[in-house]
């Protein structure tokens, strides 16, 4: 399985108690993605391995995870900073015209005159609509993710076309 088949869904940010519970910051839209019995891949710069989720519960602004093989505080502390990944194939297929953020990051963005504006670097959720952060060198453009502005998204070709409003 290649790295592009994986999706970072959370990061281990701390521990809780003495039995190996992990405090997790989830990047998923819904915490329901974490279910007992699911297999997750844990990675940092030195290690890369699979674990099974034993238990999951809400905790403050994040989650508590209990993983098979992580039974004490020392092991849990050694895992702080690990990313938690799942295979993209485990995710439901998005609705027509909807995309996972990971499918959009890296797209080349062009205006209606086929002028290259930059690469889509990140997204900012704002509540009403997302905002695409497009960078070309030191130049940055913030593009609202609305149908009137974004005219085409083609992850297969690696492009996005936009019709920028006046002044943007």
C-alpha positions as CSV (number, residue, x, y, z in Angstrom):
1,X,0.0,0.0,0.0
2,X,1.4,3.4,-1.0
3,X,1.4,6.6,1.1
4,X,-1.2,8.1,-1.2
5,X,-3.7,5.4,-0.2
6,X,-3.5,6.5,3.4
7,X,-5.4,9.3,5.1
8,X,-4.3,11.1,8.3
9,X,-7.3,11.2,10.6
10,X,-5.8,12.0,14.0
11,X,-2.8,12.6,16.1
12,X,-1.9,11.3,19.5
13,X,-1.4,14.3,21.7
14,X,-1.1,12.9,25.2
15,X,-2.0,10.1,27.6
16,X,-4.8,9.6,30.2
17,X,-4.4,7.5,33.3
18,X,-2.1,4.5,33.8
19,X,-3.7,1.9,31.6
20,X,-2.5,3.1,28.2
21,X,-5.3,5.4,27.1
22,X,-4.3,7.8,24.4
23,X,-5.6,11.4,24.1
24,X,-6.2,12.0,20.4
25,X,-6.9,15.1,18.3
26,X,-9.2,14.0,15.5
27,X,-9.0,15.6,12.1
28,X,-12.1,13.7,10.9
29,X,-15.4,15.5,10.3
30,X,-17.1,13.1,12.6
31,X,-15.6,11.1,15.5
32,X,-17.9,8.2,14.5
33,X,-15.1,7.1,12.1
34,X,-13.4,5.6,15.1
35,X,-15.0,2.3,16.0
36,X,-13.9,-0.6,18.2
37,X,-12.4,-3.4,16.1
38,X,-11.2,-1.1,13.3
39,X,-7.6,-1.3,12.2
40,X,-5.5,1.9,12.1
41,X,-2.0,2.6,11.1
42,X,0.3,4.5,13.5
43,X,3.3,6.3,12.1
44,X,6.1,8.7,13.1
45,X,9.6,9.2,11.7
46,X,10.9,6.0,13.2
47,X,8.0,3.5,13.4
48,X,5.1,2.4,11.3
49,X,2.7,-0.3,12.4
50,X,-1.0,-1.4,12.6
51,X,-3.1,-1.5,15.7
52,X,-6.7,-2.4,16.5
53,X,-9.0,0.1,18.3
54,X,-10.4,-1.6,21.5
55,X,-12.4,1.3,22.8
56,X,-13.1,5.0,22.0
57,X,-14.8,7.7,24.0
58,X,-15.2,11.5,23.8
59,X,-12.8,13.5,26.1
60,X,-12.9,17.3,26.3
61,X,-12.2,18.6,22.8
62,X,-10.9,15.3,21.6
63,X,-11.1,11.5,22.1
64,X,-9.6,8.8,24.2
65,X,-8.5,5.7,22.4
66,X,-7.6,2.4,23.8
67,X,-5.5,0.3,21.4
68,X,-4.6,-3.4,21.4
69,X,-1.0,-3.8,22.7
70,X,-1.0,-0.4,24.5
71,X,-1.6,-1.5,28.1
72,X,0.4,0.9,30.2
73,X,1.3,4.6,30.6
74,X,4.9,4.1,29.5
75,X,4.0,2.6,26.1
76,X,1.3,5.2,25.7
77,X,3.7,8.1,26.4
78,X,6.1,6.7,23.8
79,X,3.4,7.1,21.2
80,X,2.7,10.8,21.7
81,X,3.2,12.6,18.4
82,X,2.2,9.5,16.2
83,X,-0.2,10.1,13.4
84,X,-3.2,7.8,13.1
85,X,-4.0,6.8,9.5
86,X,-6.7,4.7,7.7
87,X,-6.8,3.4,4.2
88,X,-8.8,5.7,1.9
89,X,-10.7,2.7,0.7
90,X,-12.3,2.4,4.1
91,X,-14.1,5.8,3.6
92,X,-17.5,6.0,1.9
93,X,-17.4,7.3,-1.7
94,X,-18.2,11.1,-1.5
95,X,-21.4,12.3,-3.2
96,X,-21.2,13.6,-6.7
97,X,-19.4,17.0,-6.7
98,X,-18.0,16.4,-3.2
99,X,-14.4,15.6,-2.5
100,X,-12.2,14.7,0.5
101,X,-9.8,17.5,1.4
102,X,-6.9,15.1,0.7
103,X,-8.1,14.7,-2.9
104,X,-7.9,18.5,-3.4
105,X,-4.6,19.3,-1.7
106,X,-1.9,19.7,-4.5
107,X,-4.3,20.5,-7.3
108,X,-3.0,23.0,-9.9
109,X,-5.4,26.0,-10.0
110,X,-6.0,27.9,-13.2
111,X,-8.3,30.9,-13.9
112,X,-10.7,31.0,-16.8
113,X,-8.0,32.3,-19.1
114,X,-5.9,29.2,-18.3
115,X,-3.4,31.3,-16.3
116,X,-1.7,29.2,-13.5
117,X,-2.6,30.7,-10.1
118,X,-0.7,28.2,-8.0
119,X,-1.2,24.9,-6.1
120,X,-4.0,24.3,-3.6
121,X,-2.0,24.1,-0.3
122,X,-4.7,23.9,2.3
123,X,-8.3,24.5,3.2
124,X,-9.9,26.7,5.8
125,X,-13.3,25.7,7.2
126,X,-15.3,28.8,7.9
127,X,-18.8,27.5,8.7
128,X,-20.6,28.8,5.6
129,X,-18.2,27.5,3.0
130,X,-14.6,26.4,2.9
131,X,-11.8,28.6,1.6
132,X,-9.0,27.2,-0.6
133,X,-5.5,28.5,0.1
134,X,-3.7,28.7,-3.2
135,X,0.1,29.4,-3.2
136,X,2.4,30.3,-6.1
137,X,5.8,31.0,-4.6
138,X,5.3,33.8,-2.0
139,X,2.0,34.8,-3.5
140,X,-1.1,33.5,-1.7
141,X,-4.7,33.7,-2.9
142,X,-7.8,32.8,-0.8
143,X,-10.5,31.4,-2.9
144,X,-14.1,30.8,-1.6
145,X,-15.2,27.2,-2.3
146,X,-18.5,28.1,-3.9
147,X,-19.9,26.9,-7.2
148,X,-20.0,30.5,-8.6
149,X,-16.2,30.7,-8.2
150,X,-15.0,27.1,-8.6
151,X,-16.0,26.0,-12.1
152,X,-14.2,22.7,-12.4
153,X,-12.5,20.2,-10.1
154,X,-10.7,17.2,-11.8
155,X,-8.6,15.3,-9.3
156,X,-7.7,12.7,-12.0
157,X,-6.0,15.4,-14.1
158,X,-4.8,17.3,-11.0
159,X,-6.5,20.6,-11.9
160,X,-9.0,23.0,-10.6
161,X,-10.5,25.9,-12.6
162,X,-11.8,29.0,-11.0
163,X,-13.6,32.2,-12.1
164,X,-12.3,34.8,-9.7
165,X,-14.6,37.7,-8.7
166,X,-13.4,41.3,-9.3
167,X,-10.7,42.3,-6.9
168,X,-9.6,38.8,-5.9
